[in-house]
């Protein structure tokens, strides 16, 4: 069982073994920061361009190689690699920023 990066919600069957769930959905890993990361991912994906979202989806959800990805998108292999790499960098930056903001909000509430 896998979770698409483009899915907004995912509710596993309660009978699903823990090892089959994505790491962030296993029991004991539902910290506030992890929940923030999941929400930030949902938001960050929506800020990617259609081309970036499509490339990430094809690469990770569909499991296409860079060669297959480049053929489907009609771009060179190196361009496909760069598009995916830059998309992931953008996602990482946006997620890290959201987590940083969340930490600061928690600090301010506790002060």
N, C-alpha and C positions, 0 to 999 in steps of 0.2 A: 504494500500500500504506500503510495507516495502522495505528497502534497504539491500541487502546482504553485509556482511562485506567483502566478497571476490570479489564483483563487483568493477571494476576499474572506471567506469563512470556511472552516473545516471542522466538522464535529464527527469524531470517530465513533464507531460502534462500541458500546461499553464492553463488549466481549473481546475486542481486539487486544491481543497480547501486547504488553508494554514495549517489547523489543521491536515490534512492527511499526510503532508510532515514531514520528519525527522526534528528535531529541528534545525539542522545546515543549512537546506535549506530554512527555512522560511524567509520571507522578514525581513530585519533589522538585521539579524545575519550573515552578510557576511564580517565580519571584516578581516583584514589581518591575524590576529592570528588564526582565525577560519579556514580560507582558508589554512593556513599552517598546521593546525592540520589534515584537511581532506587529504591533500597531504601526510603528514607524515604517516597517517594510511595506505594509499595505498602502500607506500614504506615499512613500517614496516611489513605488512602482507606478502609481498614477501620475507622477511628475516626469517619468521617462517619456521620450518621444515614442510615437507608434513604431518607428523603425527599431529603436532600442528595445522596446518591450517585445517586439516580434523576434528579434535576434536572441534575446535571453530565453524566451519561451521555447524557441526551436532548439537551442543548445541544451538547455537543462531539463525542460519538461518533456520534449520529444526525444532527447538524447542524440541529436544529429551531430555528426562530426563537423569540423570546420569546413572540410571539403564539400560535404552535403549541404551545409548551411550556405556556403558561397554559391553553389549551383542554384539553390532555391531562390536566393535573394538577387542573383545576377550580378554579384560583385566578386572581387578577387578574394582568395583565401586570407591574405594578410588584412584586407579591409574587414572581412568578417571577424577575424580575431580581434582587431582593434575595436570594432563596434561593441563586441561582447565585453571586452576588457574595460572600456570606458563606461559602459553601462553599469557594470559591477562596481567600478570605482565611484560612480555617482550614487549608487544605492548605498554603498558603505559610508560615504561622506554624509548623506542625508540621515541615515540611521544613527550614526555617531553623534550628529548634531542634536537630534531629537532626544537621545539618551542623556546628553550633557545638559540640555534644558530641563529634562525631568529631574535629574540629580539636583540641579540648582533650585528648582521649585520645592523639592523635598527638604533641602537645607533651609530654605526661607520659611517654610511651614514649621519646621522644628526649632527655629531660632526664637 
